[in-house]
Amino acid sequence: VCCCVVCVLCTVPPMARLLALEKEKVEPRQRAFTVVRKERRSLEANSTMDGLRDLLEGTLGYQLPNELLPALSNGVVLCNLLNKLRPKTIPVIYAPPPAGQLSQGKSFRNVDSFLNGCMKVGIEESLVCSGSDILHGTNPLHVYITVKALLTNFSEIEVSV
């Protein structure tokens, strides 16, 4: 009788299976749960990126590159979004040269301007992502929450005016 939830090790003799589990310090059920959790996170990340892309493209009116996180990492798209919603919120946006990338310093300034602009227009600090979420793509869900809060804030303003 196999004790595994996922019968990956069934062909291995029982004693070798026990030694392998002790060596890994991971139970089969825990291993199966980890695989499922990783798959779920991957699906959530893809869904988040699709939702973020839809929000940005719908508001800005142009198509973004296939690799969305690198396109957001210099802050230009996000600054343009904020300026589209409230013109001149960010007076200076550093754009990359036609044949190159934006320097790290200018990318940082764009991202910082976007984050400060979000708070300036009334987005709660708890809803504003961190600079590293944008610059390094560490948490796309936080970027999505910030963009969603920004768009929600401006849709409420339009309705109330």
C-alpha positions as CSV (number, residue, x, y, z in Angstrom):
1,V,0.0,0.0,0.0
2,C,1.4,3.4,-1.0
3,C,1.4,6.2,1.4
4,C,1.9,8.9,-1.3
5,V,-0.9,11.2,-2.4
6,V,0.8,11.5,-5.8
7,C,2.3,8.1,-6.6
8,V,5.6,9.3,-7.9
9,L,7.8,7.1,-5.8
10,C,5.8,3.8,-6.0
11,T,8.4,2.1,-8.1
12,V,11.0,2.7,-5.5
13,P,11.3,0.0,-2.8
14,P,9.7,1.0,0.6
15,M,13.0,1.4,2.5
16,A,14.6,3.5,-0.2
17,R,11.4,5.6,-0.4
18,L,11.6,6.2,3.4
19,L,15.2,7.2,3.2
20,A,14.5,9.6,0.3
21,L,11.7,11.2,2.2
22,E,13.9,11.6,5.3
23,K,16.7,13.1,3.2
24,E,14.4,15.6,1.5
25,K,12.5,16.4,4.8
26,V,9.4,16.8,2.7
27,E,6.4,14.5,2.9
28,P,4.7,13.4,-0.3
29,R,1.5,15.3,0.6
30,Q,3.5,18.4,1.3
31,R,5.3,18.0,-2.1
32,A,2.0,17.7,-3.9
33,F,0.6,20.7,-2.1
34,T,3.7,22.7,-3.1
35,V,3.3,21.8,-6.8
36,V,-0.4,22.8,-6.7
37,R,0.4,26.1,-4.9
38,K,3.1,26.9,-7.5
39,E,0.6,26.2,-10.3
40,R,-2.1,28.4,-8.7
41,R,0.4,31.2,-8.2
42,S,1.4,31.0,-11.9
43,L,-2.2,31.1,-13.0
44,E,-2.9,34.1,-10.7
45,A,0.2,35.9,-12.0
46,N,-0.9,35.4,-15.6
47,S,-4.4,36.5,-14.8
48,T,-3.1,39.6,-12.9
49,M,-0.9,40.5,-15.9
50,D,-3.8,40.1,-18.3
51,G,-6.0,42.3,-16.1
52,L,-3.3,44.9,-15.8
53,R,-2.7,45.0,-19.5
54,D,-6.4,45.4,-20.2
55,L,-6.7,48.3,-17.7
56,L,-3.6,50.1,-19.2
57,E,-4.4,49.5,-22.8
58,G,-8.1,50.5,-22.4
59,T,-7.2,53.7,-20.7
60,L,-4.1,54.7,-22.7
61,G,-5.6,53.7,-26.1
62,Y,-2.5,52.0,-27.4
63,Q,-1.1,48.5,-27.3
64,L,1.7,47.6,-24.9
65,P,4.6,45.2,-25.6
66,N,4.1,41.5,-25.0
67,E,6.5,41.6,-22.0
68,L,4.5,43.9,-19.8
69,L,6.7,44.1,-16.6
70,P,9.8,45.3,-18.5
71,A,7.6,47.8,-20.3
72,L,6.4,49.2,-17.0
73,S,9.8,49.1,-15.2
74,N,11.0,52.5,-16.5
75,G,7.8,54.2,-15.3
76,V,7.0,55.9,-18.6
77,V,3.7,54.0,-19.2
78,L,2.5,54.6,-15.6
79,C,3.4,58.3,-15.7
80,N,1.5,58.6,-19.0
81,L,-1.5,56.9,-17.4
82,L,-1.5,59.3,-14.5
83,N,-1.1,62.3,-16.8
84,K,-4.0,61.0,-19.0
85,L,-6.2,60.8,-16.0
86,R,-5.1,64.2,-14.6
87,P,-3.0,66.2,-17.0
88,K,0.2,67.8,-15.8
89,T,0.3,65.8,-12.6
90,I,3.8,64.7,-13.6
91,P,5.4,67.6,-15.3
92,V,8.6,65.8,-16.5
93,I,8.6,62.2,-17.8
94,Y,12.0,60.9,-18.9
95,A,11.6,58.9,-22.1
96,P,14.1,56.4,-23.4
97,P,16.1,57.2,-26.5
98,P,14.8,55.7,-29.7
99,A,17.5,53.0,-29.9
100,G,18.1,52.3,-26.2
101,Q,16.9,52.0,-22.7
102,L,16.3,54.6,-20.1
103,S,19.0,54.9,-17.5
104,Q,18.4,53.4,-14.0
105,G,18.4,56.9,-12.4
106,K,15.8,58.3,-14.8
107,S,13.6,55.1,-14.5
108,F,13.8,55.6,-10.7
109,R,12.7,59.2,-11.1
110,N,9.8,58.3,-13.3
111,V,8.6,55.6,-10.9
112,D,9.0,57.9,-7.9
113,S,7.0,60.6,-9.7
114,F,4.3,58.1,-10.4
115,L,4.1,56.9,-6.8
116,N,4.1,60.4,-5.5
117,G,1.5,61.4,-8.0
118,C,-0.8,58.6,-7.0
119,M,-0.8,59.9,-3.4
120,K,-1.1,63.4,-4.6
121,V,-4.4,62.6,-6.4
122,G,-5.8,60.9,-3.3
123,I,-4.9,57.2,-3.6
124,E,-4.5,55.7,-0.1
125,E,-0.9,54.9,0.8
126,S,-1.9,51.3,1.6
127,L,-3.0,50.9,-2.0
128,V,0.1,52.3,-3.6
129,C,2.7,49.7,-4.6
130,S,6.4,50.0,-3.8
131,G,9.1,51.3,-6.2
132,S,10.7,47.8,-6.4
133,D,7.3,46.3,-7.4
134,I,7.6,48.4,-10.6
135,L,11.3,48.7,-11.2
136,H,12.1,45.0,-10.5
137,G,8.7,43.5,-11.2
138,T,8.7,41.9,-7.8
139,N,5.0,41.9,-7.2
140,P,2.7,42.5,-10.2
141,L,-0.4,42.1,-8.1
142,H,0.6,45.3,-6.1
143,V,1.1,47.2,-9.3
144,Y,-2.4,46.0,-10.5
145,I,-4.0,47.1,-7.2
146,T,-2.4,50.6,-7.6
147,V,-3.5,51.0,-11.2
148,K,-7.0,49.7,-10.3
149,A,-7.3,52.1,-7.3
150,L,-6.1,55.0,-9.6
151,L,-8.7,54.2,-12.2
152,T,-11.5,53.7,-9.6
153,N,-10.6,57.0,-8.0
154,F,-11.0,58.8,-11.3
155,S,-14.1,57.0,-12.4
156,E,-15.7,58.1,-9.0
157,I,-14.6,61.7,-9.6
158,E,-16.2,61.7,-13.1
159,V,-19.5,60.3,-11.8
160,S,-19.7,62.8,-9.0
161,V,-18.9,65.9,-11.1
